[in-house]
Amino acid sequence: MSGLKIKIDTAQIAKQFKELALEVEQDLNKGVANLAAITHAKVREMAADELHSSRKAFMDSVGFEEISQGLWVVSVDEGGLWVEEGIEPNKDMKPGLLANATQTSKEGHKYRVIPFDHGKAPSQLNGYAQNLVTKIRADLKKKDIPFKKIEKDEHGNPRLGKLHNLDFSMGRKGKEGNPDLKGVSIYQTLTKTGDVRRDILTFRTVSGGPASAGKWIHPGVEPKKFLDRAADWATKEWEDKILPDILSKYGEK
């Protein structure tokens, strides 16, 4: 976890007001709590503006809390830490992907099947992934297969199960060596609420054996450093707006 600590010595600031010191300190503490809340909101605002495919994972990882009197922390947990701090180029992803693998090959190697979702909203995709979805849409249209519309049988009932297995063989080679759109599968399944869910997926296998040697190597991610940037913003917000507004209430400018 990575965190931005927000701590202001409110007692020291309040001292100069003598008999009003307690009242001033209470207002200052409220100001610090407000600063933590708007800093948390600022981190989320920056993430919403700058992230695409990683947006949801990062948003879900951001939080803020008062961990002791007057000490607030805006934090990013493990789920979004790779966005905040980045990933070094050429990092081998296999150890992390296989950490919780439950399947073992007959040769004794752990392996795991990774699904890639090509039916996400454009706002959740980066530019390259959006291009892949555009290609899928165009090719499905040629085959008279809907992209997201639920397919039904001749009686008007939703078709269920694996409906299509298509090989567009388009795109750069993915993390495990195959073109990104090799083996696109379309499924329709019934959810617990009775709705029909449609998924457009490709599946790739990561293994601890020689089949994955040299594969699943991450190209790297530039660190976003949202917390560092928010710290600079929060300092200015406190000094230029929040603190002056509080002190003006007591005749200070």
N, C-alpha and C positions, 0 to 999 in steps of 0.2 A: 504493500500500500504506500502511496505517496500522498503527502498532505501539506497544505498551506496553513500555518498557524497565524491566527489573528488575535493579538494580545496588546492592549493599550494600558499604560499605567494611569488608570483613571483617578486613583487616589492622589497621586502626585499633582495632576492637573487641578483637582478640586481643592487642594490645600489653600491656594491663594484666595479662595472665597470665604475663608474663615467660618463664620456662623452659618453660611449657606453650603458649606463643603459637602455635607451628607446629601442634600438635595441635588447639588450639581453632580456628585458622583453617581447617583442613581440615574440621572439623565444621560450621563456619559456611558454608563453600562448599557442602557437601552440603545444608545447610538452604536456601540460596538456590536451588539446583537443584530442591529439593522445592517451594519456593514458586512457581517458574515453572510446574511441572507442575500444581499444584493451582489456580493462577490460570487457566491454559489450560482446565482442567476447569470452573472456575467460569463462564468466558465461555460455554462450550458449554451448561452447565446453564441459564444465563439465557436463552440463545437457544432451547433446547428448550421452556422454559416460556412464552415470549412470542411466538415466531414460528409462522407457519402455512405459507402458500404460499411464503415466502422461506426457510424453515428449512433445506432441503437445500443450497441455494446458499450460504447463510451458513456452515453447518457445514463444507462442503467448503473454504471459504476461510480457516478459522482454523488457525493452526499456532503452534509455539513452537520456538525453537532457541537454543543458546548461540553467539553470534557472536564473542565473544572471552572470555578467561579471566574467569569470574565475571559476565559481562554476558549476560543472557538477554533475549529479546524474544518477547512474545506478539503475533502479527500477524494482520491481516485483509488478504487480497490483493484485487485488483481485482474478483473475482467477488462479494465480499460487502461491498465498500466502500460501496455505495449504501444498504445496510441500516444500517451503522455510522454513516455521516455524513449519511444522508438525501438526499432530492432536493427541490430547490426547486419550489414550485408553478408551474405553467404552463411547465415546461421542455419544449422541443421535442425529442421523442425521435427524429425522423427522421434527423438526422446520424449518430447512433450506430448506428441500425438499418441504415442504408444504407452504412455504412463498408466492409463486405465484400460488398456486393451484386454479383452476377455477371451479372444479367440486365438487359437494356436494352430499353426500349420502342421502337416504330418512330419515335416522336417524339424519341428520344435521351435519355430520362430513365431513370436507374437505378431499379430496383424490386426488391422482395423479398416473397415470400409467407411470412407468419408463421403457424405452426400454434398453436392453443390446445387444450391437452389437458383434456378434461372427464371423464377416467376415473381421475384421481389418487385416492389414498387421502385420506379426510377430513382427516387430520392435516397434509396438505400444502396444504390449501386455506384461504383466509380465509372469513369468514362469508358474504359475498355469493356467492363461488364455490360454497360448499356448498349455498346455496339454488338455484343454477342446476342443480347435479347432482341435487338432490332433484326439481326440475321435469323434468329429462330422464328420470330413473328412472320417475316417475309416468306420463309420456306414452308411454314405451316399453312399459310394462306394459299400457296401454290398447291398444296396437297388437300385443300379444303378441310383442314383440321383447325378448330378454334384454339386460340391461345389460352384464354382464361374462362371462356363460357363453358358451362357444364354440358357434357355430351350425354344424350339420352338415347334409349333404345326405341324400337318401333312402337312401343306402348306408352312412351312418354316418361319412362322411369330412368333415373340416372344410371349410367353404366358405371360399374365399380371394378376396382382392380387395376392391373397394368393394362392400359389401353393401346399404347404405342411405344415402339422401340425404334428410334430413328438415328441415323448416323450422318450428321452433317459434315463431320471431319473438317471443321473449320476452326481457325484461330491458332494462336501460338501454342506451343507445347506447354502443358500445365506443369504443376509442381511434381507430378509423378511420371511425366514423359510423354503422355498422349495429348493430341489436340484437344482443346478445351471442350469442343462440342462433339466429340466422338462418343456415341452411345447415349443419346438423349432419351430419357424415359418419361412418359406421361402417365400419372396415376390419378384415379379418383377414389376417395375413401370416405366412408361414413364416420362422422365424428360422434362423440358421446352425446352431443346436443341434438343429433339427428340431421345436422347439416352435411352437405357434400363438399369435401375439400378437394381441390385440384392442384397437383404439384407437377412441376416440370424440373426434372433432376438429371444430373449426371453423377455417377459413382466412381470413385477412385480408391484404390487399395494402397495403404501404407504398411510396410512390413519391416520387421527387424532383420530380415534375411537379405541375401545378395540381390534379390529382385528390385529392392529399393535403393541399392547402393548408388550414390551420386544424385539421387532424386530427393524431392521434398526439401530443397535448399531455398531458403527465403532470400529474395533479392534485397531486402532491407526496407525499413520504413523510417522516414525522417521524423524525429521527435517533434511533437506539437508544442510541448511546454506551456499548456494552457494555464497551469497553476502559477508558473513564474510570471507570465504576462499579466495574469489577474492580480498578482501581488503588487506589481507596479501601479496598476489601475486602482487598486484598493487604497494604496497609500495616498495617491492624489485625491481620491474621492473623500477620504477622511480629512485631509489637510485643507482642501479647498471648499468643501461643502458641509459635511456632517458636523465637524468640530466647530467651525464658525457659526453655524446655525444654532447649535446648543449654547455656545458662549454668549451669543447676541441676546439670548433670553435673559441673561444676567447682566446686561449692559457692557459686555466685553466685545471688542471688534478685532 
